[in-house]
Amino acid sequence: MRKNKLKQMFKNGEPIINGWLQIPSSFSSEVMAHQGWDSCTIDMQHGVVDYPNALGMLQSISTTDVTPLARVNWNEPGQIMKILDAGCYGVICPMVSNKKEAENFVQACIYPPKGYRSFGPIRGLLYGGVDYAKHADDEVLKLAMIETKEALEKLDEILDTENLDGIYIGPADLSLAVGEEPGFDKPENTTAYKEILRILEAAKKRNLLAGIHNGSAEYAKKMISKGFNLVTVGSDQRFLSSGAKETIEKIKGKRGKEGTKGY
């Protein structure tokens, strides 16, 4: 089976730079994948991507050595299994709030007897190789998002979930969970920032991969220096809008409307 290079990078202590795909286009995904990211995540939660879109996007990412990941829109076994069958090599699951939810997520990614993933990796065999079923449990990356009030209260039990590979922090929802304005690149004097570092420390104690979404390259570098293993910077939609806006501002000499604080 094709190795998941992200797991090897984590083992070697190399930072993983992750791209984020919200536009439902195989061509824009291919363009993004050719820019040098270590991995690219198809956002099926807040992006405008459905399953047929995601399949084409996975195929286009496969024209490179970039590792394909997906964020599903909920902790729902059917869609987790289906995107894995399509050849996705890692799943980011949102809103994991307790041990039971973490176990349900992880076990949906793993074949029996350790999990309950149904067998039928129709494209997984093409991308991963003929021995996919034998090694998939070990190669597929399973990242639970820590972003709810309950998750912060039950952090230890979530992180102790068997076969969980790591966590991913969505700072916007995490901010809402602690009563602050949603957004990325949280200042150090905020409660959200303190919680981010607490989550990171707890993950490090268990040798779990820790990832976080960032709004800027500068903040992503700061998070790497703090110990995060995977950092996401912006998204295809944001790069498109910011690049166009910068050009218009240079020509017209005036500033456009400020972008949103979402993904």
Order of alpha helices (4+ residues) and beta strands (2+ residues): alpha-beta-alpha-beta-alpha-beta-alpha-beta-alpha-alpha-alpha-beta-alpha-alpha-beta-alpha-alpha-beta-alpha-beta-alpha
